[in-house]
Amino acid sequence: MEQVVDTALGVVATEGYEALTMRRLAGALDTGPASLYAHVVNKADLDELLIGRLCAALVLPEPDPAAWREQIRGVCAQLRDQYLKYPGISRAALAMAPTDLETMRVSEGMLAILLAGGVAPQAAAWAIDALLLYVAAYCLEAAIARQRAAHEDAVWVLDREELERRLTALPAEAFPHTVRHAGELTAGEGHDRFDFTLALMIDGLAHRGIGEPNR
């Protein structure tokens, strides 16, 4: 099983998640699809194994009521970095009902952090869902943008200056705010937008009066 997961991750790392099919994986393992199904039930089963492997690499901190915001951001950033190593793999995490123990370990750890921070159980449960969904979507968007730039001669989608020029070239009478604030709309280096959005989501829990540490 370890070899199956290792090989699948190798295919994703070099060719992207879209290239990973059961037939492609069987070819990479130099075996037939029938032999592969002896180890993996189907593609959904493989997806869960892949996400579980990535989750296994995450280091979960001991919940600290005084640092819960930083801790939950840190877990999300670790997951982001794992997803970005394998272009498009976060698609496998979308709409997944996890049963893999490593995936559940991460959810358990995030829940422990939020509860330690005083977040109500229902809010914590939904917050975890929202945070994981955002991390997956952020990484998937990055993968799609790079794929398009590589295969569709659309490098400008990753060029902030070109995007800003396109926005400022719009007719000002129809798009006054977009033209005026093109710099702000296209601003951000590295993971600036990721960090901003996570802070917005996490701080929102505290601003609703449910972020005081447990006594």
C-alpha positions in Angstrom: 0.0 0.0 0.0 2.8 2.4 0.8 4.2 1.9 -2.7 0.8 2.6 -4.2 0.5 5.9 -2.3 4.2 6.9 -3.0 3.7 6.2 -6.7 0.4 8.1 -6.9 2.0 11.1 -5.2 4.9 10.9 -7.6 2.5 11.1 -10.6 0.7 14.1 -9.1 3.9 15.9 -8.3 5.2 15.6 -11.9 2.0 15.6 -13.9 -0.7 17.1 -11.7 -3.7 15.6 -10.0 -5.8 15.6 -13.2 -3.3 13.0 -14.7 -3.9 10.6 -11.9 -6.2 7.8 -12.9 -6.3 4.2 -11.8 -5.0 3.2 -15.3 -2.2 5.8 -15.1 -1.3 4.6 -11.6 -1.3 0.9 -12.7 1.0 1.8 -15.6 3.4 3.7 -13.2 3.4 0.6 -11.0 4.0 -1.6 -14.0 1.0 -3.7 -13.2 -2.6 -4.1 -14.5 -5.7 -2.3 -13.1 -7.0 -5.6 -11.8 -3.9 -6.0 -9.6 -4.3 -2.4 -8.4 -7.8 -3.0 -7.2 -6.5 -5.6 -4.9 -5.0 -2.7 -2.8 -7.4 0.2 -3.6 -11.2 -0.1 -3.8 -11.6 2.8 -6.3 -10.4 6.4 -7.0 -12.2 7.8 -4.0 -10.4 5.3 -1.8 -7.1 6.3 -3.3 -8.0 10.0 -2.8 -8.5 9.5 0.9 -5.2 7.6 1.2 -3.4 10.5 -0.5 -4.9 13.2 1.7 -4.3 11.0 4.7 -0.6 10.7 3.8 -0.3 14.5 3.5 -2.1 15.0 6.8 0.3 12.6 8.5 3.1 15.1 7.9 1.3 17.8 9.9 2.6 18.6 13.4 -0.3 19.4 15.8 0.5 21.6 18.8 -0.7 21.1 22.3 -3.7 23.4 22.5 -2.8 26.7 24.2 -5.8 28.9 25.1 -3.5 32.0 24.9 -2.3 31.2 21.4 -5.2 29.4 19.8 -5.4 31.8 16.8 -1.7 31.4 15.9 -2.0 27.6 16.4 -5.0 27.1 14.1 -3.4 29.4 11.5 -0.2 27.3 11.7 -2.1 24.0 11.1 -3.8 25.5 8.1 -0.5 26.8 6.7 1.1 23.4 7.1 -1.8 21.8 5.2 -1.5 24.5 2.5 2.2 23.7 2.0 1.5 20.0 1.7 -1.2 20.6 -0.9 1.0 22.9 -2.9 3.7 20.3 -3.3 1.2 18.2 -5.4 -0.6 20.4 -7.9 -4.3 20.1 -7.8 -4.4 17.4 -5.1 -6.6 19.5 -2.8 -9.4 18.7 -5.3 -9.4 15.2 -3.7 -10.2 16.7 -0.3 -13.4 18.5 -1.5 -16.7 16.8 -0.6 -14.8 14.1 1.2 -16.3 12.3 4.1 -13.1 11.4 5.9 -12.5 8.1 7.6 -8.7 7.9 7.3 -7.2 8.1 10.8 -4.6 10.7 9.8 -7.2 13.0 8.3 -9.3 12.6 11.4 -6.3 13.3 13.6 -6.0 16.7 12.0 -9.7 17.5 12.5 -9.4 16.3 16.1 -6.4 18.5 16.6 -8.1 21.6 15.1 -11.2 21.0 17.2 -9.1 20.7 20.4 -7.4 24.1 19.6 -10.6 25.9 19.0 -12.3 24.5 22.1 -9.3 25.5 24.1 -9.7 29.0 22.8 -13.3 29.1 24.1 -15.0 28.6 20.8 -18.5 27.0 21.2 -18.6 23.4 19.9 -21.0 24.0 17.1 -19.1 27.1 15.9 -15.8 25.2 16.2 -17.2 22.3 14.1 -18.4 24.6 11.3 -15.2 26.7 11.5 -13.1 23.7 10.9 -15.2 22.8 7.8 -14.9 26.4 6.5 -11.1 26.6 7.1 -10.4 23.3 5.4 -12.6 24.2 2.5 -10.8 27.5 2.1 -7.3 25.9 2.3 -8.3 23.3 -0.4 -9.9 26.0 -2.6 -6.9 28.3 -2.3 -4.5 25.6 -3.3 -6.7 24.3 -6.1 -7.0 27.8 -7.6 -3.2 28.1 -7.5 -2.8 24.8 -9.3 -5.4 25.8 -12.0 -3.8 29.2 -12.6 -0.4 27.6 -13.1 -1.8 24.9 -15.3 -3.5 27.5 -17.6 -0.3 29.6 -17.7 1.7 26.6 -18.8 -0.7 25.2 -21.4 -2.8 28.0 -22.6 -0.2 30.8 -23.2 -1.9 32.8 -20.5 1.1 33.7 -18.3 -0.5 37.1 -17.5 -2.9 35.4 -15.0 0.2 35.1 -12.7 1.5 38.6 -13.6 0.2 41.2 -11.1 1.5 44.2 -13.1 -0.2 42.9 -16.3 -3.5 42.3 -14.4 -3.4 45.7 -13.0 -2.8 47.2 -16.4 -5.9 45.4 -17.7 -8.0 46.7 -14.9 -6.9 50.3 -15.2 -7.6 50.1 -19.0 -11.3 49.4 -18.3 -13.7 52.3 -19.1 -13.7 54.4 -16.0 -17.3 55.5 -16.4 -18.5 51.9 -16.2 -15.9 50.6 -13.6 -14.9 53.7 -11.5 -14.0 51.8 -8.4 -12.2 49.0 -10.1 -10.1 51.5 -12.1 -9.4 53.6 -9.0 -8.4 50.7 -6.8 -6.7 48.4 -9.3 -3.6 48.5 -7.2 -5.5 47.2 -4.1 -7.4 44.6 -6.1 -4.2 43.1 -7.4 -2.0 43.6 -4.3 -0.3 40.9 -2.4 2.9 38.8 -2.4 3.3 35.2 -1.6 0.6 34.0 0.7 -0.5 37.5 1.8 -4.1 36.9 0.7 -4.2 33.5 2.4 -3.0 35.0 5.7 -5.5 37.8 5.4 -8.4 35.5 4.8 -7.5 33.1 7.6 -7.1 36.0 10.0 -10.5 37.3 8.9 -12.2 33.9 9.5 -10.4 33.2 12.8 -10.7 36.6 14.3 -14.4 36.6 13.4 -14.9 33.8 15.9 -13.6 35.9 18.7 -15.5 39.0 17.6 -18.7 37.1 18.0 -17.9 36.7 21.7 -17.0 33.1 21.6 -13.2 33.3 21.6 -12.4 33.8 25.2 -10.1 31.0 26.6 -11.7 28.3 28.7 -11.2 28.7 32.4 
